[in-house]
Amino acid sequence: MARIPLIVGNWKMHMTLEETTRFCVSLKQGLAGDPRTSSLVKSGALELAVAPPFISLAASAEALRGSSICVTGQDVFWADTGAYTGEISSLMLRDAGCRFALAGHSERRQYFQETDEEVNRKAAALLRTGLSPIVCVGETLSERQGGAAFQVIEQQVRAGLKGLAMKSPQDLVIAYEPVWAIGTGQTATPEQAEEAQAFIRKLLEEMLPSFAPEMRILYGGSVKPDNISKLMAMPDVDGGLVGGASLDSGSFLEIARGACPRS
Ligand code: PEP
């Protein structure tokens, strides 16, 4: 089965509730005005998802109802319930209408000292609840310059996916996000993205041989309307995790268009 392109907009800590609703309404209208992209989304040949802050998840799910655009958590806690002040469980994400959630975004690793072990526990919690984790991996600039990029990626993939109970290749998505490309405007070249993502696919072939060919690997790091098509032309780039350029519904839609499978 071909891998269905997936574009996820990561809003990070942006947008109020009112702005969220406005964005979702405008995205829905924009999509409705683009019959080709809209029919691809409706038929499941292209998947679109937005990842607003936790408090806007339910409102965005409501505003996007009927559009086939999914809602995604930006993070999750690894326990299902309990005395964990300030945390949000996978059950709560599901309840709010989420289909996916990010685990191990580099900003969580950098500012909140999230470890590979925690990322693994978060991914396990999501799978337990029927949500698909989007496990983020990627090297920093100094790791790349020091020649350690592939070692870092391998460690994050192996530890992040360790022992996970997947039932199908669609259960989990990997996002390769070189940290030096996030929010910097310095996108990895399509060849750099492909080199890393083909490497990840090889690791998956070893770890999950029956699922690897059908698992999706997204690229993230300064994806824009003008670079998505070249990235998507790479054999192991199955979609994009988009930060800054996803905050405008028009630009997000243009990226979605650029990711449309060729007819
Ligand atoms: C991200 O948030 O994961 C990201 C890739 O951000 P940006 O597109 O702004 O680089």
Boltz pocket constraint, residues with backbone or C-beta under 6 A from the ligand:
constraints:
  - pocket:
      binder: B
      contacts: [[A, 10], [A, 12], [A, 177], [A, 181], [A, 182], [A, 183], [A, 184], [A, 185], [A, 220], [A, 221], [A, 222], [A, 223], [A, 241], [A, 242], [A, 243], [A, 244], [A, 245]]
      max_distance: 6.0
